């Protein structure tokens, strides 16, 4: 079991806080529809596209992902059918699952929440995690994408269900009194990492994803799959370093000193040089447009 769900002491209290959330969304219907459709080995790209196309916001997001410089596709992807053919059924399934889960918490903008910045941060981290996974030979790069897209799901959970506490956390962090995660602990007793992991467990997602979300700030503490957690961590760190609009909750982001060891990248000097090679991809990342 992941560490969030131990039954003793502080961990039990955190779980109780999350269990008391009322009206927590069920897993989105489109995930069930796409999963059921893909259980048929004879399903066509057209049939899958028809289901996905019932949500044009989802279509726009998938096309934005497919056209990301991190994918390096030789031509622009303009239709959902072409995206399915180019990216493959498995990866489209991962994208649909992750996007639909985040869409379940499509919080409205306010003084403490900017949907566009949140979406961009998630997409950049997801596409970077997949690119890292491909470049480093991690077998399940689609899994890295999904974990990258969902890594900060707990932030939106907190904003929606603990609005007053979220504002207090935000103010503490923006005034530099505490870093964001320390403020989360101080005000709410849980972090967004734990909140996101709780939700994924509630929705019965794989253990590797749950752990990657819970330990994306400290992959060396993961038990089940340190590599996946480290890929998301490194992608998240690069996104914070190389985007023009970094999110507040990643201020003072520190790279886990064991990341290089976990990913077998030699010493810290090597990993710093590796990180620099990804900067041009961020610089050429197209502006992502999402439906409101």
C-alpha positions, 0 to 999 in steps of 0.5 A: 500500500502507498504510505498515504493509506497507512492506518496509524497516526497522522496518515489516518487523520489525512485520509479522514479529511479526504473521506469527508469530502462530499460529492467527490466526482465519480470516474468520468463516463467517457473513460468507461466508454473508451475503455469498453470500446478498446476492449474490442480488438476489432475496433476502428479508429473511426469508431473510437473517434466518434466516441471521443468527438462527442466532447469537442473540448476533449478533441481540442486538447488531444490535438494540442497534445499531438502537435506538441514539439515534445512529440516531434511529429513530421506534420500537423495533426488536424483531425482526431482520426489522424491523432488516433492513427499516429499516436496509437490506441493505447496512448489515446486511451491514456490521454482520454483517461487523464484529460477526463479526470482533470476535466472533472475538476474544471474549476472556475477562474478566481483570484487564486486559480487560473485554469489556463496556467494549470492546464498548460503546466499539466500538459507540459509536464505530461509531454515532457515526461513521455519524451523523457521516458522515450529518450531514456528507454522506459518501456511504458512512455504512455504511463509516464504521460498519464502520470505527468498529466495527473501529477497536480490533480490534488491542487484542483481537488484542494481548490474545489473542496477546501476553498477557504483553506486553499486561499490561506495556503495561497496567501502564505506561499505568495507572501513567501512565509512558507513554500506551498507544500509546507503551507498545505501541511500547516493549514490543511494537514495534507499536501496536494500530492496526497490528495491526488493519490487519494482520488486515484485510489478511489477511482481504482487506477493502477498502483504505479500511477497512484505512487507517481502522483504521491511522490512526484516531489520526492521520488526517492521515497516511492516504493513500487516504481521509483522510475516512474515517479522520477520521470514525472519529478524530472519533467515537473522540475523542467517545466518549472524551470523553462516555462514563462508562467511557472505555477505558484505551488512549484516555487522553490522546487528542488530536484531530488538528489537521487533522481540521477541514480534512480534513472541511471543518469550518472552524476548531478553534472550529467543530469544538469546537462541533460536538462539543458537539452530539453530547454529548446523544446519548451521554447518552441512549445506552441501556445495551448488553447483549451475550451473553457 
